[in-house]
């Protein structure tokens, strides 16, 4: 088992990626979607062929609705995002779009700013409760593992890996928002919560193997350094974690490439989250446990006194 020789490299990669993601969020921020920031979304279709986006933008600008973002969708559709429209304003917008030919309304959604604020607040509550529940669960499930690392520290390591797993997709969408106007909405939050659930499952698999190997060593009176034991556990679970994640990524890739436009960003978030989550469960959680055992101040008790 030579993986432990590259422990510092394994640890440096996710730390660097997380820092880059945080810098991206700090510089560009996130563009909230219509369901978070409030406003309206109108999708229309031109069955006889849609006009050029530039002429549509010039035409709707005459309505003085403020900023109206026009985005092509599929082959004949446009998606328009703007302030919250009342029925009269919506009719005016459709009439303006009809100057270019036959136009059909595909969908219209309107969300007030108060609803968007409430959604953001509930999303933060959901993520916070999930995080707290994970710490409590791991501390309870691993209460029998008290040496050489206390059970609650497994929970802390799990949360650190989870933060890494959601920071990187968030940083990606900060860049996509800057480069192509990608927005984050309710589906993005759902994707982050899904990543939390899938990633913690992989992390607990590794932790459970560590716990089992600790138990076996105690029963067999086998002396093995914690570092060697951790990386032995990683090797034993690596194939299972990678294969499980790959099966999910294949499905998500199909959704991203052939699915509707409305779910592409959702699928992309999950794909990135699955990749970084699998990596962190193997190559971030394990080195962190080894570092905690190495630098903790409390001396390790001898097995013979147990």
C-alpha positions as CSV (number, residue, x, y, z in Angstrom):
1,X,0.0,0.0,0.0
2,X,1.9,3.1,-1.3
3,X,-1.0,5.5,-1.3
4,X,0.1,7.1,2.0
5,X,3.3,8.3,0.3
6,X,1.2,10.7,-1.7
7,X,-1.0,11.8,1.2
8,X,0.2,15.5,1.0
9,X,-0.6,15.6,-2.7
10,X,-4.0,14.1,-2.2
11,X,-4.7,16.7,0.5
12,X,-3.3,19.6,-1.5
13,X,-5.6,19.1,-4.6
14,X,-9.0,19.5,-2.9
15,X,-7.7,22.4,-0.7
16,X,-6.5,24.2,-3.9
17,X,-9.7,23.5,-5.7
18,X,-11.8,24.8,-2.8
19,X,-9.7,28.0,-2.5
20,X,-10.2,28.7,-6.2
21,X,-13.9,28.1,-5.9
22,X,-14.2,30.5,-3.0
23,X,-12.2,33.1,-4.9
24,X,-14.6,32.7,-7.8
25,X,-17.6,33.2,-5.6
26,X,-16.0,36.2,-3.9
27,X,-15.2,37.8,-7.3
28,X,-18.2,37.0,-9.4
29,X,-20.9,35.9,-6.9
30,X,-23.9,33.9,-7.8
31,X,-26.7,35.0,-10.1
32,X,-30.0,34.1,-8.4
33,X,-32.6,32.6,-10.6
34,X,-36.2,33.8,-11.0
35,X,-37.4,31.6,-8.2
36,X,-34.9,33.1,-5.7
37,X,-34.6,36.7,-6.7
38,X,-38.2,37.2,-7.8
39,X,-39.4,38.2,-11.2
40,X,-41.0,36.4,-14.1
41,X,-39.9,33.9,-16.7
42,X,-41.6,33.6,-20.1
43,X,-40.7,30.9,-22.6
44,X,-42.1,31.4,-26.2
45,X,-41.8,29.4,-29.4
46,X,-41.7,30.5,-33.0
47,X,-43.0,27.5,-35.0
48,X,-42.0,29.1,-38.3
49,X,-38.5,29.9,-37.1
50,X,-37.3,32.3,-34.5
51,X,-35.8,35.7,-35.3
52,X,-32.4,36.9,-34.4
53,X,-31.8,37.5,-30.7
54,X,-30.5,41.0,-31.3
55,X,-33.8,42.2,-32.9
56,X,-35.8,40.7,-30.2
57,X,-33.8,42.4,-27.5
58,X,-34.2,45.8,-29.3
59,X,-38.0,45.3,-29.6
60,X,-38.6,44.3,-26.0
61,X,-36.4,47.2,-24.8
62,X,-39.0,49.6,-26.2
63,X,-41.5,48.4,-23.5
64,X,-39.3,50.0,-20.7
65,X,-39.7,47.0,-18.4
66,X,-36.1,47.4,-17.2
67,X,-33.6,44.6,-17.8
68,X,-35.0,41.8,-19.9
69,X,-32.6,38.9,-20.5
70,X,-33.3,37.0,-23.7
71,X,-31.9,33.5,-24.0
72,X,-32.3,31.0,-26.9
73,X,-33.6,27.6,-26.0
74,X,-33.9,24.5,-28.3
75,X,-34.2,25.4,-32.0
76,X,-37.2,27.7,-32.0
77,X,-37.7,29.0,-28.4
78,X,-36.7,32.0,-26.4
79,X,-36.6,32.3,-22.6
80,X,-37.1,35.9,-21.3
81,X,-36.4,36.8,-17.8
82,X,-37.5,40.2,-16.4
83,X,-39.2,41.9,-13.5
84,X,-42.5,40.5,-12.2
85,X,-45.1,41.2,-14.8
86,X,-48.8,41.9,-14.2
87,X,-51.3,40.5,-16.8
88,X,-51.3,43.7,-18.8
89,X,-47.6,43.9,-19.0
90,X,-47.4,40.2,-20.0
91,X,-49.9,40.8,-22.8
92,X,-47.8,43.7,-24.0
93,X,-44.7,41.6,-24.0
94,X,-46.4,38.8,-26.0
95,X,-47.7,41.4,-28.5
96,X,-44.3,42.8,-28.9
97,X,-42.8,39.3,-29.6
98,X,-45.6,38.6,-32.1
99,X,-44.3,41.3,-34.4
100,X,-41.7,38.7,-35.7
101,X,-44.3,36.1,-36.6
102,X,-46.5,33.5,-35.0
103,X,-45.5,33.0,-31.4
104,X,-46.7,30.4,-28.9
105,X,-46.4,30.7,-25.1
106,X,-44.7,27.6,-23.7
107,X,-44.6,28.6,-20.0
108,X,-44.9,31.6,-17.7
109,X,-43.8,31.7,-14.1
110,X,-43.9,34.7,-11.8
111,X,-42.3,34.8,-8.3
112,X,-42.4,37.7,-5.9
113,X,-39.3,38.8,-4.1
114,X,-40.7,37.9,-0.7
115,X,-41.1,34.3,-1.9
116,X,-37.6,34.2,-3.2
117,X,-36.3,35.4,0.2
118,X,-38.3,32.8,2.0
119,X,-36.9,30.0,-0.3
120,X,-33.3,31.2,0.4
121,X,-33.9,31.2,4.2
122,X,-35.4,27.8,4.1
123,X,-32.6,26.5,2.0
124,X,-30.0,27.7,4.5
125,X,-32.0,26.1,7.3
126,X,-32.2,22.8,5.4
127,X,-28.4,22.8,4.8
128,X,-27.7,23.7,8.4
129,X,-30.0,21.0,9.8
130,X,-28.5,18.4,7.5
131,X,-25.0,19.3,8.6
132,X,-25.9,19.2,12.3
133,X,-27.7,15.9,11.9
134,X,-24.7,14.4,10.2
135,X,-22.4,15.3,13.0
136,X,-24.8,13.9,15.6
137,X,-25.3,10.7,13.7
138,X,-21.6,10.0,13.1
139,X,-20.7,10.8,16.7
140,X,-23.4,8.3,17.8
141,X,-22.6,5.6,15.2
142,X,-18.9,5.7,15.9
143,X,-19.1,6.1,19.7
144,X,-17.3,2.8,20.1
145,X,-14.3,4.2,18.2
146,X,-12.5,6.2,20.8
147,X,-8.9,5.6,19.9
148,X,-6.7,7.0,18.6
149,X,-9.2,9.6,17.2
150,X,-12.4,10.4,19.2
151,X,-15.7,9.6,17.5
152,X,-16.9,13.2,17.3
153,X,-13.8,14.1,15.3
154,X,-15.0,11.7,12.6
155,X,-18.1,13.9,12.3
156,X,-15.9,17.1,12.0
157,X,-13.9,15.5,9.2
158,X,-17.1,14.5,7.5
159,X,-18.4,18.0,7.6
160,X,-15.2,19.4,6.2
161,X,-15.4,17.0,3.3
162,X,-19.0,18.0,2.7
163,X,-18.2,21.7,2.7
164,X,-15.5,20.9,0.1
165,X,-18.1,19.0,-2.0
166,X,-20.6,21.9,-2.1
167,X,-18.1,24.7,-2.4
168,X,-16.6,23.5,-5.7
169,X,-19.9,23.3,-7.6
170,X,-20.8,26.7,-6.2
171,X,-17.6,28.1,-7.4
172,X,-18.2,26.6,-10.8
173,X,-21.6,28.2,-11.1
174,X,-20.1,31.6,-10.0
175,X,-17.8,31.3,-13.1
176,X,-20.6,30.1,-15.3
177,X,-22.8,32.9,-14.2
178,X,-20.0,35.3,-15.1
179,X,-19.2,33.7,-18.4
180,X,-22.6,32.7,-19.8
181,X,-25.2,34.1,-17.3
182,X,-26.0,30.8,-15.6
183,X,-28.4,31.2,-12.7
184,X,-28.9,29.3,-9.5
185,X,-32.3,28.4,-8.3
186,X,-34.3,25.9,-6.3
187,X,-33.0,23.0,-8.4
188,X,-29.4,24.1,-7.6
189,X,-30.2,23.9,-3.9
190,X,-31.8,20.5,-4.3
191,X,-28.7,19.4,-6.2
192,X,-26.5,20.6,-3.3
193,X,-28.6,18.7,-0.7
194,X,-28.4,15.6,-2.9
195,X,-24.7,15.9,-3.1
196,X,-24.5,16.1,0.7
197,X,-26.5,12.9,1.0
198,X,-24.5,10.9,-1.6
199,X,-21.1,12.2,-0.4
200,X,-21.7,11.4,3.3
201,X,-22.7,7.9,2.3
202,X,-19.3,7.3,0.6
203,X,-17.5,8.9,3.6
204,X,-19.2,6.7,6.1
205,X,-18.3,3.6,4.1
206,X,-14.7,4.5,4.5
207,X,-15.1,5.4,8.1
208,X,-17.0,2.1,8.8
209,X,-14.1,0.1,7.2
210,X,-11.7,2.0,9.5
211,X,-13.8,1.1,12.5
212,X,-14.0,-2.5,11.5
213,X,-10.2,-2.7,11.0
214,X,-9.7,-1.1,14.4
215,X,-11.9,-3.7,16.0
216,X,-10.2,-6.6,14.2
217,X,-6.7,-5.4,15.2
218,X,-7.9,-5.2,18.8
219,X,-9.3,-8.7,18.7
220,X,-6.2,-10.2,17.1
221,X,-3.8,-8.1,19.2
222,X,-2.3,-6.8,16.0
223,X,-0.2,-3.7,16.2
224,X,-0.5,-1.4,13.3
225,X,-0.1,2.4,12.9
226,X,-3.2,4.4,12.5
227,X,-1.9,5.8,9.2
228,X,-1.4,2.4,7.8
229,X,-4.8,1.2,9.0
230,X,-6.5,4.2,7.4
231,X,-5.0,3.8,4.0
232,X,-5.6,0.0,4.1
233,X,-9.2,0.8,4.7
234,X,-9.2,3.3,1.8
235,X,-7.8,0.6,-0.6
236,X,-10.5,-1.8,0.6
237,X,-13.3,0.6,-0.2
238,X,-12.0,2.5,-3.2
239,X,-13.3,0.3,-5.9
240,X,-16.7,0.2,-4.4
241,X,-17.0,4.0,-4.0
242,X,-15.7,4.7,-7.6
243,X,-17.9,2.1,-9.2
244,X,-21.0,3.3,-7.4
245,X,-20.3,6.9,-8.3
246,X,-19.6,6.0,-12.0
247,X,-23.0,4.3,-12.4
248,X,-24.7,7.5,-11.1
249,X,-22.5,9.8,-13.2
250,X,-23.4,7.9,-16.4
251,X,-27.1,8.5,-15.8
252,X,-26.5,12.1,-15.0
253,X,-24.4,12.5,-18.1
254,X,-27.2,11.2,-20.2
255,X,-29.6,13.7,-18.6
256,X,-27.1,16.5,-19.2
257,X,-26.5,15.7,-22.9
258,X,-30.0,14.6,-24.1
259,X,-32.3,16.0,-21.4
260,X,-34.3,19.2,-21.5
261,X,-32.5,22.5,-21.0
262,X,-34.4,23.1,-17.7
263,X,-32.5,20.2,-16.1
264,X,-29.0,20.6,-17.6
265,X,-27.6,22.8,-14.9
266,X,-29.1,20.5,-12.3
267,X,-27.4,17.5,-13.9
268,X,-24.1,19.4,-14.2
269,X,-24.2,20.3,-10.5
270,X,-24.7,16.7,-9.6
271,X,-22.0,15.4,-11.9
272,X,-19.4,17.8,-10.5
273,X,-20.6,17.1,-7.0
274,X,-20.4,13.3,-7.5
275,X,-16.9,13.6,-8.8
276,X,-15.5,15.8,-6.0
277,X,-17.6,13.9,-3.5
278,X,-16.0,10.6,-4.5
279,X,-12.6,12.1,-4.4
280,X,-13.0,13.8,-1.0
281,X,-14.4,10.7,0.6
282,X,-11.3,8.8,-0.3
283,X,-8.5,11.3,-0.6
284,X,-9.6,14.1,1.7
285,X,-11.3,12.4,4.7
286,X,-8.5,9.8,5.1
287,X,-5.6,12.3,5.2
288,X,-7.5,14.6,7.6
289,X,-8.0,11.7,10.0
290,X,-4.3,10.8,9.8
291,X,-3.3,14.5,10.4
292,X,-5.7,14.7,13.4
293,X,-4.2,11.6,14.9
294,X,-0.7,12.9,14.3
295,X,-1.1,16.4,15.7
296,X,-3.7,15.9,18.5
297,X,-2.3,16.8,21.9
298,X,-4.1,14.1,23.9
299,X,-1.7,11.1,24.2
300,X,-2.8,7.8,22.8
301,X,-3.5,5.2,25.4
302,X,-1.9,1.8,25.1
303,X,-4.2,-1.1,23.9
304,X,-3.0,-3.2,26.8
305,X,-4.8,-1.0,29.3
306,X,-8.1,-1.5,27.7
